[in-house]
Amino acid sequence: MNSKLDIDLTDSFEKIPVKIFPTPKEGSAFVANEIARLIREKQAKGEDCILGLATGSTPISMYAELVRLHKEEGLSFKNVITFNLDEYYPLEREAFQSYWSFMHRHLFNQVDIDPSNIHIPNGELPKDEVKKHCQKYEQMIEALGGIDLQVLGIGGNGHIGFNEPGSSIFSKTRITSLDNSTRIANSYEYQNISQVPRMAITMGISTIMKAKKILLMAWGKKASIIARSVEGHVTEHIPASILQQHNDCLFVIDETAATDLTRIKSPWLTGECEWTPQMIKRAVVNMSLKLQKPVLSLTTHDYNESGLSDLLVEKGDAYEINLQVYYMLRDGITGWPGGKPNAVIPQHPERSSPYPKKSLIFSPHPDDDIISMGGTFMRLHDQGHEVHVAYQTSGNIAVTDEFVTRFLDFAVGFEDMFGIDNKTSQQILNDARKFLATKKTNDRDTSAIRAIKGLIRRCEAKATCRYVGLTDDKAHFQNLPFYETGTIEKKPMGEEDVQLTIELLRRLQPQQIFCAGDLADPHGTHKVCLDIIFESIRRIKADGDEWINDCYVWMYKGAWQEWDIAEIEMAIPMSPDQAMKKRFGIFIHQSQKDMVPFQGSDSREFWQRAEERNSNTANLYAALGLTKYAAMEAFVRWHF
Ligand code: F6R
C-alpha cells in the first residue's frame, strides 16, 4: 500500500482527530499546556479566558499539572472564568463528593482564580428554582461570548457532561436523571450505590457543541467507547459521537484507551504494519475469534476476507502462519508456573532452573493474590517453590463498620472468658460504638478503627496463606504509607513506599515476582502499587544487584479485567477441583463478601468475577482450537 492510501484509510476510520500518549500523565500535561497557552494568549491581549471544566477521575492529573504550572511557572488564573459541566442533584455544596468540593480541592483552592469567576451548577436549589438557574447559566456563558475551551471526560456509556445516551443534540443546561450505569460507575466515590444521587444538573449537548474548542480526555478502560465514538456513526445513543460534528475537537487519550481503535487493534487495515510475531499472533487470534473458527482451520480465503492479504504476501502460506500462531498459543500454556524442573523446554515461559524457586507475589490489597492468581499461587506452593506474599496495602477502607464492633465484641468476650483484664478492649469498643453511632458518610474513621479494620483484613490474608500451605513468616504486610489516607483518594507513590519495597526485595531476592499489572488504572491503588514495584526494580537494577537480572516479573490483571487473549504469555490451567479450591480460598475474606464499601461498578462478588474471568479465558483458548480446560489464569511478562 502506498502512504497516501494509508492516511486516507486511517482518516476514514477515525472521524475525530485523536492524539495518543503513552500514559495519562503525558496526555494530562498536553491538555494542561493547551489550557495554559490559551490563558496566556488571552492575557497578552487583555482578554478573559472562558473555560468549560469537567470533574471525575480523568482530569485529576491535568488539574495537578495546572496547579504546578501556577506554582512553579507563574501561570496566573486572574483572567480565567470557569463554567463547570455539571453537579449532582440534590447535593450540598460542601459534601466531599460534590463537584464544587472536587474543583476547589483539585484546582481552585490552589491557584489565583477570582472566586467570583467560578461557576458550577448549584445542586442545593429547590427543584422549582432549577429551571431558572439553568437558563441563567446558559445566558451567562453567552453573555461572555461563549466558552473558549471546553474540557471533557467521557462515561463508559458515551455520556459527555451528564448527557446520558438519548440526550438530544439540541439539549441545553438542565436537570436530568443519571443512567444506572453512571451511578454504578461513580459509586466508587460513595460508600455504596444507594448514596449516589439519582439526578444531576448538566450543560446540554448544544451548550457543549457551542464551545469554540473541545478537548476530550480518556484514559485506561474507556477503549471500547472511544472507538465507538470516534469510528462509529453519529448517534444520540452515544452522545460523544456527536462531537464528530464539531469542527475543533480533539480526543486526547492514552495507549490503553486507544486499544480498540482500528489503527491499533487492526493496524493492517489502516496501512502497512510491521509483521512481528506478536502482531501476527494478534491478527490471527482476532480473525479466529471473529470468524469463530479455530486457528488451524483458517484458510487463505479467510485471510483475504479479513484484510490480511498483506500478511500472506509477506509470510506465505496460510497454514504455515496458522501453525506459527498455534504453537505460540500452545507454548504459553503450562501447569508449571515456576518452570518444569529437570526438563529442557526452550519455548516454556519460565525457566526450569533454579528449582525450587523463591517466588514473591505482590498483592495490592489483602485478597488480590487469591482472587487474581489463586490457582497459580497454590500450584507454586504445591510444586515445592518457596512462595512469599507481600501485601502492599492494609485495605482498611473496604471493611464495614459492623465488622469492627463484631470483632471488638469478640476481643472483649475472649478476654473475659479467659480471665484477662478486658478494661482496655471494653474501652476501645465503647469508643468505637460512640464514634460509629454518629459517623457521617464522609467522616474519616478514627486511627484506632482504621487499625482494627486493617487487622481484620490482615487476619484474613494470613488465613488464606495458611489455607494454601504457607507458614506465617511468608506473609509480609507492607502497609505502604501512600494508602493510609483513610479516604478513597490516595496519595501518590512516595519515597518511603519505594524504600520499603526495595528493602523487602533485597531481603528476599526472589527469582520470580508476580504483581498486579493494572497498567491503565489512572489513580487507583493497583496502579500506584505497580509503579512502586517498577520503580524499586529499576533502582535495584541501576545499583547493579546481580540477582535481579535472574528474576522474571509476571503481571496478573487485578480484580476485574483479564489480559487480551493475544497478549497472554503464560496461561495456567486449573482443573474443576482447583477452581473450587480457589473459590474457598476467596471465601476466607469474609469482610469482602456481600456488602463491601466502595465496591465500584461491578455488583458480582469477587469469587464470581474470578470464576467467570478464569473460565472465559479457558473458553477463548478452546475457541482458538486449543485444549479446553475448566479455567485458566493469565500472565504477561514485564521486561525491565
Ligand atoms: C464530569 C462529567 C462526566 C465525566 C465522565 C467520566 O464532570 O461530566 O461526563 O467526565 O463520567 O468520568 P471519569 O473521569 O470519572 O471516568
Residues whose N, C-alpha, C, O or C-beta is under 5 A from the ligand:
A	BS01	F6R	A54 T55 G56 S57 T58 L85 D86 L152 G153 I154 G155 H159 I160 G161 F162
